[in-house]
Amino acid sequence: MALNIFKSNKKNEADKKEKTQEIQTQWIKCNLCNATMYYKEIILQNSVCPKCNYHFKINANDRIKLIFDEGSIKELDKKLSPIDPLNFVDKKSYKQRIEEYASKSGGRESSAISIEAKVNKIPVQAVIFDFEFMGGSLASVEGEKIVRAINRAINKKQGLIICSASGGARMQESTFSLMQMAKTSAALEKLSSASLPYISILTDPTLGGVSASFAFLGDIIIAEPGATIGFAGARVIKQTIGENLPKGFQTAEFLLEHGLVDMVVHRKDLKKTISDLLGMLLSENKNLSDNKKNN
């Protein structure tokens, strides 16, 4: 009898703990205004706080759903896999880390998702970075996916979109990662020579070798509100230059004010803004091509 009472109490405690955890996951606290909201309220607003417009981080799949037309999305270059040129080991081997992240991402072995899709019926090539995969770091496979997307855009006369969410180059590939900065920048020059538009979307965070290469080479550079954008971290910069830094100097709004990005766009307006820009830039490209033929 006493044993049954003990088991019953233990079960009640476990049930209470489970219910408490469930209640906690149903409520979200805003990082900016500290308002507490029901999670469905946030989801319905595209993960934007309805009180202060703070933009919560979203994963790559949610970003794809946000920007691209449903039913038009086709993932490409899924089978590209990284090698381990340095036999890198730090507590775990590089191969083990890739396998772990791949198991969480449904088998994908890259922080970049390469797709062909439409934005309000305008066909585009796109690469979306997934910060949940090794911090969205740039390595050989990610660089190759970007170059292939650029080549497809040129062949099909389409625009290119890259959504960056990255901590920078991947240390496990060392110089091979850094080479992707030059590789992607050179490929983007070919896209520019073909007079095809490249829209770069900077999300939270966009740092390191990504911000020092393709992220800031867009014909139009769009940032999400409040996104952290820069090269090195604030502490490193302060230690290097020995100066106090302006408040919020690595935010999207600060960069807009100082002419480093073209626009800061609310998540609810992002899809329409992109399609309007693509329509305008592709129309301009067509007019240029027609003029060349006539001349």
HUVEN-V302337 format. One record per pair of residues at least 24 apart in sequence whose C-alpha atoms are under 8 Angstrom apart, sorted by the first residue. I is the first residue (numbers start at 1). J is the second residue. If there is no record, write none. Layout:
i->(I,I)
j->(J,J)
This chain:
i->(30,45,46,46,48,54,54,55,55,55,55,57,59,59,59,60,60,60,60,60,64,66,67,67,67,68,68,68,68,68,69,69,69,69,69,72,72,72,73,73,73,73,74,74,74,75,75,75,75,76,76,76,76,77,77,78,78,78,79,80,80,80,81,81,81,82,82,82,82,84,85,86,86,88,88,94,101,101,105,110,110,111,111,111,111,111,112,112,112,114,114,114,119,119,119,120,120,120,122,122,122,123,123,124,124,124,124,124,125,125,125,125,125,125,125,125,126,126,126,126,127,127,127,128,128,128,129,129,129,129,129,130,130,131,131,135,135,135,136,136,136,136,137,137,137,137,137,138,138,138,138,138,138,138,138,139,139,139,139,139,139,139,140,140,140,140,143,143,143,143,144,146,147,147,147,150,150,150,151,151,153,153,154,154,154,157,158,158,158,159,159,159,159,159,159,160,160,160,160,161,161,161,161,162,162,162,162,162,163,163,163,163,164,164,164,164,164,164,164,164,165,165,165,165,165,166,166,166,166,166,167,167,167,167,167,168,168,168,168,168,168,169,169,169,178,181,181,181,181,181,182,184,184,185,185,185,188,188,195,196,196,196,197,197,197,199,202,202,203,203,203,204,204,205,206,207,207,208,220,220,221,221,221,222,222,222,222,222,223,223,223,223,223,224,224,224,224,224,225,225,225,225,225,226,226,226,227,227,228)
j->(54,268,267,268,267,225,226,224,225,226,267,204,130,131,132,113,128,129,130,131,128,271,119,270,271,117,118,119,120,271,117,118,119,120,121,116,117,118,115,116,117,118,115,116,117,113,114,115,116,113,114,115,116,114,145,108,113,114,108,109,110,141,109,110,141,109,110,140,141,173,173,172,173,172,173,172,133,134,133,141,142,135,136,137,138,142,136,142,145,145,146,149,271,274,275,271,272,275,275,278,279,158,159,153,158,159,160,161,149,150,152,153,158,159,160,161,160,161,162,163,161,162,163,162,163,164,162,163,164,165,166,165,166,165,166,165,166,167,165,166,167,168,166,167,168,169,170,166,168,169,170,177,180,209,210,169,170,173,176,177,178,180,173,176,177,180,180,181,183,184,180,184,183,184,187,187,188,191,187,191,191,196,191,194,196,196,196,197,282,196,197,198,199,278,282,196,197,198,199,198,199,200,201,198,199,200,201,215,200,201,202,203,200,201,202,203,205,206,210,215,202,203,204,205,206,205,206,207,208,210,205,206,207,208,210,206,207,208,209,210,211,208,209,210,209,209,210,212,213,214,213,213,214,213,214,217,214,217,285,281,282,285,278,281,282,274,227,229,227,228,229,228,229,229,230,231,232,232,261,262,261,262,263,261,262,263,264,265,252,261,263,264,265,252,264,265,266,267,252,253,264,265,266,251,252,253,251,252,252)
